[in-house]
Amino acid sequence: MGSSRLALGLGSAAVHHGGESVYAYNAHEHPELRDGRSRLVSFDVNSLEPDDLYADASIYRPRFLRIEF
């Protein structure tokens, strides 16, 4: 559970749409893609305002982060 919280925190920072209605959710670490001291995390992004998605369809796409530690 801790890694999901970390991923959401990082994922929120990686969403560059800035509006308060845009949010990240559904974070997952992919153990099959571990690489030494790094992890791949995916998460989804959506908006509470449907018009945001019509104006910019790139909001509603999965995001991926490679986290090194």
C-alpha positions as CSV (number, residue, x, y, z in Angstrom):
1,M,0.0,0.0,0.0
2,G,2.8,2.4,0.7
3,S,4.2,2.1,-2.8
4,S,0.8,3.0,-4.2
5,R,0.7,6.2,-2.1
6,L,4.2,7.1,-3.3
7,A,3.3,6.5,-6.9
8,L,0.2,8.7,-6.6
9,G,2.2,11.5,-5.1
10,L,4.7,11.3,-7.9
11,G,2.0,10.8,-10.5
12,S,0.1,13.9,-9.4
13,A,3.3,15.9,-9.9
14,A,3.7,14.4,-13.4
15,V,0.2,15.5,-14.6
16,H,0.9,18.7,-16.5
17,H,-2.7,19.8,-17.0
18,G,-2.7,22.0,-13.9
19,G,-6.5,22.2,-13.4
20,E,-8.0,21.3,-10.1
21,S,-10.4,18.9,-11.8
22,V,-7.6,16.7,-13.2
23,Y,-6.5,13.9,-10.9
24,A,-4.4,10.7,-10.9
25,Y,-5.6,7.3,-9.7
26,N,-5.1,3.5,-10.1
27,A,-1.3,3.4,-9.5
28,H,0.4,0.1,-10.1
29,E,4.0,-1.0,-9.8
30,H,5.0,-3.5,-12.5
31,P,7.3,-6.1,-10.8
32,E,7.9,-7.9,-14.1
33,L,9.7,-4.8,-15.4
34,R,12.0,-4.1,-12.4
35,D,15.4,-3.1,-13.4
36,G,18.0,-3.3,-10.6
37,R,17.3,-0.3,-8.4
38,S,14.4,1.1,-10.4
39,R,10.7,0.4,-10.7
40,L,8.1,1.1,-13.3
41,V,4.9,2.6,-12.1
42,S,1.8,3.3,-14.1
43,F,-1.2,5.4,-13.2
44,D,-4.3,6.7,-14.9
45,V,-5.4,10.4,-15.2
46,N,-8.9,11.7,-15.6
47,S,-10.9,14.9,-15.0
48,L,-14.0,15.7,-13.0
49,E,-15.1,18.0,-15.8
50,P,-16.1,16.1,-19.0
51,D,-15.4,19.2,-21.1
52,D,-11.7,19.0,-20.1
53,L,-11.5,15.7,-21.9
54,Y,-13.1,16.9,-25.1
55,A,-10.8,20.0,-25.1
56,D,-7.7,17.8,-24.5
57,A,-7.9,14.1,-25.1
58,S,-4.3,13.6,-23.8
59,I,-5.6,14.0,-20.3
60,Y,-7.3,10.6,-20.4
61,R,-4.2,8.5,-21.0
62,P,-2.1,6.2,-18.8
63,R,1.2,7.6,-17.5
64,F,4.4,5.8,-16.7
65,L,7.2,6.7,-14.4
66,R,10.5,5.0,-13.9
67,I,11.5,5.5,-10.2
68,E,15.1,5.0,-9.2
69,F,16.3,4.6,-5.7
